[in-house]
Amino acid sequence: MDYPIQISNQLREYLRALRKERGLTQAALGQLVGVGQARIAEIENNPGVVSIDQLMKLLSALRVSLVLREGGSPPSLQATGESITSRKGDW
């Protein structure tokens, strides 16, 4: 499924919805990517200030990828077949 993104508010909605759809709490998602619950809450509330590296790690843990398209189409998130694995990172 595609989730088109034109503004960071849409990304905020999608991140929260995807996490819940995967049955993850903020704390559980934080454990998967090596950060605390507070950092996940901060990213969900204001994804416009997260680094691309951090966002990509989070999206990977949620089993989605960021797709950029030419021709004026907005970027979108797409579900991937990748399994969730632990990623201790440098956040």
N, C-alpha and C positions, 0 to 999 in steps of 0.2 A: 504494500500500500504506500502511496506517496503522500507526504505532508508538505505542501508548498509553503515556503517561508518568504515573506516580504518584509516583515518587521520583527524586531526582537520579542515583542509581545506574543507573537504567534509561536516563536520558539519556546517561550516560557510555558505556554499551554501544552505544547507537544511533549516537552521533557517531562513534565509532571504526569501527563496522561500515559506516556510510554512506561514510565517507572511503575505506575499503578497497574497498568495492563500486564506488566511482567511479574506482578505480585511482590514487588520490592518496597520496603520502607526506605526512607532517606538514609537511615543508618546502614541498612544492608547494602544499598548501592554504594555508599561511601566505603564500606569494607571491600567491595569488589575492586574499586579503583584506588584504594589506599588513602582515603581522606576521611574526615569526620562527617557526621550528620550535619553539622552547622555549615560546612563548606557546600554540601549538596543543596541545602536550603538556600544558601546565598546564590548559587548558580541558577537554581530554579526561579528565584525571585528576580534576578537581574542577569540574564544570560548575555546581555550585550557587553558586559565588561569582562567576560571570561576569555582567556587566551584560546587561540585555535587549537593548540596542543591539548589543553585541558578539555575543551569541548569534544575533540575527536576521541579522547580516551573515554569520556562519559558516554558518547554515542556508541562506541564499540561495546561497552559493558551493557548497554540497552539493546544491543543487537540491531542497530540501525546504522546506515551510512549517510553521509552528506553528499548530495549530488548537485554539481553545478552544471548549468546548461547554457549554451549559447542562444542567441536570438531573442533575448528579452524575457525568457521564461524565468520565473523565480527559482532560487535554489530549493531543494526539497530534501526531506529525510526519507529513506527507503529502508524497509526491513531487510535484514541480511540473514543468511543461514548460520552465521557464526554463533557458537555457543558462548555463554558468559563464562569468563575465566578471571581469576584474580589478577589484578594489575597494580602492583605497588608502584607508585609513581613519585615524581618530584614536583608535587603541587605545592 
